[in-house]
């Protein structure tokens, strides 16, 4: 058996414990714990102090953490929300985002800030659904027309960005046409799997067996979910597709299959989140800090200049199209929605790693993009919450919600 040290993993898990405690003890800090995890990783990692390094145990758990993060993001996608007025509004806004992403990507390429304009555009397209949803829940906006519109738009952006990244920039060399065929085959497998599992689950015997084993040491639903995740990732890897796409689609597939969660297994989602947010996902974020190339970012003034440029790119690509919502939810809520939609980090971290690995992105550019993502997470949600609280305190919430329901003809949920 090879000798493996767990000293680096000990430091990583210690940071994962301390970061949320610091956030809880210093409420004025108003930072998501994920930001402290990444910053702490930068400080103790090779870029600054050099105390902690990425070895085999840390690297493996970090990969699993990224997969689980996207898996849980896929579970957040509610197809019931992605229809009717929400789908139309979110779809139009996303179309504007795609156009803006292409424009910003080519402007960055023309300015010598990027090697691949398409890759830059795709990276700027995503919204961190896993970060936006908790913000909306804390503000008690998740179930309002405003919250449902933001969640629907973020879901569409996440799904579209992951698909486009896998289609055009998979690590496996093949043409986009081949990728499209493989994606079609992958989607067919998912469809058949969903139909098959739903048909099997209707059997009273299997359903009763799952209920009997779900809260025992067997934890059968959790094990089956992990099997689904690993199976999707393994199949995608075999087909030459990106594993982040597979993890995301595994979560979305689980959401399709499991529709009676609240009735027969209300604790199931909490168990999955405990595995992800309690262990694997923090390891991924701390490791992202350990791998952050601080020297490349501060190596030259031009490299540092990329950071505010890409932060502005996020606002242009994902924030500005939210102004389309103003006729439905009002101007100030549209601005708040734009700030939340421009919040992005996990996808940026994953996509920049792919870009550097393919030789399509310089380390300085990757560091600037991740830095812009960090600033978006630090700055945009608090600004959005401040706008929402200002409206609530001024008593303007009720009229806005009423107008939203009126415009959609009986509610935007329809």
Number of C-alpha atoms within 10 A of each C-alpha: 3 4 4 9 11 12 13 18 21 13 17 26 18 12 21 28 16 15 20 17 12 14 17 15 9 11 9 8 11 13 19 18 21 24 20 23 27 25 20 21 30 24 18 20 24 20 18 13 11 12 14 20 20 18 14 14 14 22 16 14 19 22 19 18 23 24 27 27 26 29 27 25 24 26 21 18 25 16 13 12 19 23 17 13 19 25 19 13 19 26 18 17 23 23 13 18 26 22 13 22 26 20 17 24 26 20 14 21 16 12 9 10 23 22 19 16 20 20 23 30 25 27 26 33 29 30 31 24 30 21 19 22 21 13 20 22 12 10 13 11 17 19 13 16 22 25 21 21 26 29 30 26 29 29 26 21 28 23 20 17 23 23 22 18 21 24 22 18 24 20 16 14 13 14 12 15 11 13 21 15 12 17 20 12 13 18 13 12 13 17 13 11 14 18 13 12 12 15 11 13 16 10 10 10 10 12 13 13 11 18 15 13 13 19 15 9 7 12 16 17 18 17 13 12 16 16 13 18 22 18 15 24 23 16 15 20 15 11 15 19 27 22 24 26 25 29 29 27 28 30 26 23 21 19 20 17 18 15 10 10 13 11 7 13 15 11 12 17 14 11 15 19 16 13 14 21 18 15 16 24 26 27 31 30 28 29 28 24 26 28 19 27 22 20 15 18 23 15 12 11 9 14 20 18 15 23 23 15 16 24 22 16 25 32 21 20 29 31 25 21 24 31 19 18 24 15 12 24 24 18 16 17 23 24 22 25 32 27 25 34 31 32 30 30 29 23 25 25 24 16 25 24 18 20 24 15 13 14 12 17 20 18 22 26 27 28 26 28 29 28 24 25 27 23 18 23 24 20 16 22 26 19 15 22 19 13 16 21 14 14 16 12 10 9 11 12 16 11 12 20 18 15 16 23 18 13 14 16 12 11 16 23 19 14
